[in-house]
Amino acid sequence: MENQTRANIKPGILVDIILKKDQKTGMLTRGIVKNILTSAAKHHRGIKVRLENGKIGRVQKIVAT
């Protein structure tokens, strides 16, 4: 899946992430990627990013590149 591969995620793209506190509910947060926090090439739960608004979570969907 595209959200599990670091190469598909770049700063400046619009994504939906899941915050740690929202993992049980599945509520997604939309924002623009500021930094990529996962150093591995792939992660089975999604690549961890920091959005421009400061929120940190794992990418669930790439909305627009």
C-alpha positions, 0 to 999 in steps of 0.5 A: 500500500502507498501509505506504508512506503516512505518513498511515496510520502514527501513534504508538502503533500496532502494526507489523512493520518490517524493520531495515536488517540484516535486509533480506537475510533479510526477518526482521520485528520487531514493535513499537509506533511511537514516532516517524515518521522519514520526512518524505515523504508516501509512500515506496516501501520503507515509512515509516521509524519508531522503535519504543518499544524504540528500533529503527529500520526501515521499516514492512512491515505495520500489525498493529493501529491 
